[in-house]
Amino acid sequence: MQFIKGMDVSMIKELESYGASYYMDGQKKDLFHILRDCGTNMIRLRIWQDPYDEYGKPYGGGMNDLQTTIELAKRTVDSHMSYLLDFHYSDFWADPAKQVKPKTWKALKGVKLETAVYLHTVNTLKAMKNENLMPAMVQIGNEITKGFLWPDGHIDHPETMAMLLKAGIQGVREECPEAKIVLHLDFGTNNEQYRRWFDKIQPFHLDYDVIGMSYYPHWNGSIQLLLDNMNDMSSRYDKDVIVAETSIGYTTDTLGCTGIVFLEKEEQATGYPATMEGQERFLKDLYAAVRSVNNHRGIGIFYWEPAWLPIPDCKWANQNGCDYMKDQVESGNSMANQALFDAEGNANRALLNLKTM
């Protein structure tokens, strides 16, 4: 399998609706063409079940429903790249702090909830297949460190969680048998967390291929700790490993956006200067580390939202989304200074030199 140089650009439809444009060598180009020309070979796309309120108004954050995902997958395939489909099994964001059941599944439990997971997976993949857009990889849940579809699939109920994961896996194996299946946790340097989680699911013999890890150096520590965990996980469980999400700032300037999560404190934690050169050096070091995983089990990296330009109105959630999630975190454009494009949409050095990594 070709080493994955991946990008998660799930926000792009909303970004473009706000006027985002992208440039390479001074020329305006389609984002997907720029990514491909710089060496990207796989795109990661999240999918939410019903990211709209009762009046049909979107929650924001990319509006990643089925139709949006089909549009983005088509742009990916037309640009001669493959893609990973990231099922959140939620109507909006899913991560270790929140794993909210889709609205229409609220009352479902047991076999009925498993069936809903299975049918959502199958029906989504059938829709992709009808468009000749089959994914190369599929994620069953997003950052499921504490489980998913709470409370039923919480990590404290490992058997229920495993049965729900099996339902999703079954749907993928039936509709998309060639796809690699990923199970994805956060905090990729926490070896104890990963051992504990994968030991818990071992008795259920889940049929998956890849262990996905989120790795943000400003929160998770050194690349060496990540490499140590990748080496241990890949040998202990006989699986390939991948960085499913990463990013780093090229500046600590907020670029006029609220909710920015990368500032001077985060810069100091990474050990890399928040400059174009520092961003490039980090990515080079990260690529070298993942390539060095024992027995070639490190298969690639996805950079998270490299195209999220400093457009203040393009936030991770609009007011509808904030109300739905009951989230107290400030809604804003939180990733603008970690993009692989500058504030004007010009490709950064780290992206332009991706082919050399």
N, C-alpha and C positions, 0 to 999 in steps of 0.2 A: 504493500500500500504506500502511495506517495506521502511523504511527510506533510502534515496539514499545516498550512499557513492560513489561518482562518480569521474572519472578522464577523462580529455580531452587529449588524446594521438595522436592527428591527425598528428603530425610530425613524427611518428615512422617509417614509411616506408623509408623516406629519411634519418633519423638518422641511421637506420640499414644499409642502402646502404653505409654509411660512416664508418661502422664498430662498431657502438654502441653495447655494451653487458651489460647485467644486472645480478646482483648477489643478492642472499638472503642467509644469514648465510654462506657466503663463497662459495656457489655453483652457477654456472652459470645456469640461467633458462630463459625460454621465458618470456618476459615482462608481457604478459597478464596473465600468470600463477602466477607470483609474485603478481600482483595487486589483483587477485582473492584470493590468499592464505592469503593476508594481510587484506582482508575484503571488497575490492571493489566489488560493485554489478552492477554498470552501467558505461558504457563508453560513452563519448560524441565525436562525429565525425562531423567535418565540411565538407561541400561539395561545391565545386566551379564548375561552368558550363564548362568553357573551359580555364583552366589555362596554356595556351600555346600560343606562338607568331605565327606569320604568317608562320614560317618555322617549326612549330611543336616542338619548344624547350620550355621546361617547365619554369614557372616563379619561381619555388622553393617553399619554405614555406610549404613543405609537399606534394606537387603535388596531392592535394586532389580532383581529378576528380572522376567520377563515378566508374571506375574500381578500383582505390585505395580504395575508400570508401567501395566497396563490399568486397575487400580483408580484410580490417580491421574489418568490421562488422562480417565477417565469423570467424576471429580469436577470436572476442569477444564472439560470440554465442558458438563456440566450447569450449571456456573456461568457459562456464556456467554463463555468464553475459548478461544483456540486454544492449541496447544502445539508446542514444538520437541522432537523426539526425538533424544537424544544417545547414539549408539552408541559405547560404549567398546571394543568388540571384545576384551573381556577378561572374566574372571570376577570381577574386583574393580577397584579404582581404576587408572586409566590417566592418566599425565601425563608431562612430559619426563623424570622420574627413573625411571619404570617403565612398561613397555608389555608386560605378560605375556600370552602366548598363553593362550587358554582351555585347561583341562586336556585336553579331548577333542581338541584340535587340535595337541597337542605334537609329534606325529610327522609332521604334514602339511607339505608343501613344494610350491612351484611351483603348477601348475594345481590340485592338490588343495586347497591352502590358499586359493587364489582362489575355488574352488567353495564352500568352507566359508563364506567371507565373504559370497558372493552368497546362498547358501541361508539363512544366519542372518538376513540383511537382509530377504529376500523373505518368509520364514516369519514373522518378527516383524510385518512390515507386513500380511501376510494376516490374522494374528490380530487386529491392530488394526482392520483393515477389516471383519472379521466382527462387530465390536462397534460399527461405525459411528463409529470413533474415529481418523480419518486425521489425521496431523500436518500442520501448515502449513509446517514447516521440519524438515529432517533434517541432523544433524551426522554426517559420516563420520569417526569417530575423535575423541578428546578430547585437546586440547593435543598435537598430533602434530608438534611442533617437531623432534623427533629421530626421527620416524617412528612406526610402531606395529607390533604383532605381531612383536616382536623375537625372534630376530635377523633374520629374513627381510626384514621391512619397515622396517628401520632406515634412517635418512636417508642413511647411507653406501652404501646400495644403492638409489639413486633409481628405477631402472627397476622393480625388484621392488616397491618401495613404491607406485609409480604404478599397477602392474597390480592390486595389492590394493585401492587406492582406487577404481580403475575398476570392480572387481567389486562393491563396495558401492554405488557410484553407479548402476551398471546395475540393481541390484535396486530402488533407489528409483525410478528413471525408469519401470520396468515396473509397479510396484505403486502408486506414488503420484506420477504425472507432474506434478501441480500444485504439489508441495512445492518450496520453495527449498532447495538443497543448500549446506551450509556446510562449509568447511574451516577448522579452528580451531587457532591456535598460542597459546603463552603470551607473556608479556612484550611487551605491545602498544606499548611505546615504543621498541623496538629495531628501528629501520628497517633496519639492515644485515642483521639476522637474517631479517626478512621478505622483503627483496629476494633474499637468497641462496636461501631456501627456494622461493619462487614462481618464481624463475628456473630452479631445478633441475627443477621439474615442467612448465615451459612446453612443452618438446618433446613431451610426452605428450598434450597437448590434452585435459586432463581437463574434463569437463562439469559445472561447478559454478557457483553463482550469487553466493555471499557469502563474504567473508573475515572470519572471526571472530577476535576478539582478547580475551585475558584482560588486564585492567588493574586492578592493585591498587596504589594510590598509595603505600603504605608500602614496596613493593618495587620499583616500576617507574618512579617519578619523576613529573614534572608532567603535568597535563592537556594543556598545550601540546605536549609531546612526543608524546603520544598523538594529538592532532589533526594534527600534522605528518605522522605516519606514516599515519593514515587518509586524508589528502588525497593522499599519494604513492601508496599502494597502490590506492586507488580509481581514480585516473587512469592509473597505470602498467599495471594489469591489466584495466581496464574492468569492475570489480566493485563491488557494494555492500559496505559494511563495517558491522560491528556489534560492540559490546562484549558478548562472550558470557559474561563473568564479571566482576564487580566487587564490592567491599565496602569498608567503612571502620568503624572503631570509634566508638561513642558514649560509651565510657568505657575507661579502661585498667585498671579493676578486673577481676580474674580471675573474679569472681562465683562463687567456690568451685570452679571447674573446673580440671582439669589440661590441659596442652598448649595453652594459649591462645597465639596467635601475634601478637596486637596488644597491645603494652605501650608504655611511655613512649617508647622509642626509635623505634617505628613511628609513634607520634603525631607526633613531631618531624619525621620524614621526610615526612609528608603535607603539612605546612603548614596543617593544619586542627586546631582544638582537638578533643579527644576528648570532645565533649559532644553532647547532642541537637541543639543549634543548629549545631554544626560538621558533624555528619553530614548534616543537611539542606542546609547551604550547599554542601558537596562535591557532593551529588547534583544540586543545581540547576546548579552550574557544569559538571558532567559532561554533563548533558542539553543544556545550551546549546551545549557544544562539539560534541557528536555531531550535533546539529541543524544546526550551521554547516558541516559538511563540504561541500566544493565540489560543486556540481551535485546537491545533495540525495542524495548517495550514502551518507550516514550514516543507517542505518535503525532504530537502536534500541539498547537496553541491557537486559541481564539482570543483576539483583542476585543474588549467590550465597548461598543458604541464609539468607534473611532471617528464617526462623521457627525457627532452631536455638537454642532457649532454654537457659539454664544448668541443664540436667538432667545432673549429673555422669556418670550411667551411660549416657547416650546419646552414644557416642563415634564417631569416624570408623571405628573397627574394634574388635571384641571380641578376645578372646585367639585364637580360631580364625583371624580375619582377619589378626592380626599374625603368627601362625605361618605362614600361607599366603604373605604378602607378604615375609616375612623382613625386615621394615622396622624399623630401629633408632629411628625417630622415636617420641616418646612418644605413646601412644594416649590420646586424651582428647576432651573437647568443646572443640575449638579455636576455634570461631567465635562463642561465646555473646555476647561483647561487641561483635560486629559485626552483630548481628541488627537488624532493623527493628522489633523489639518489645523492651520492657524485660524485666527479669528476671521480672516477674509476668505477662507475656504481653500487656501493653497496647501498642497500636500507637504507635510513635514519631512525632515530628513529620515526619520525612522521608517516612514512608509516608502519613500523613494528608494531606500537602500534595503528594503525587505528581501529582494532577490539574493542578496549576499549573505543572508542569515541562515 
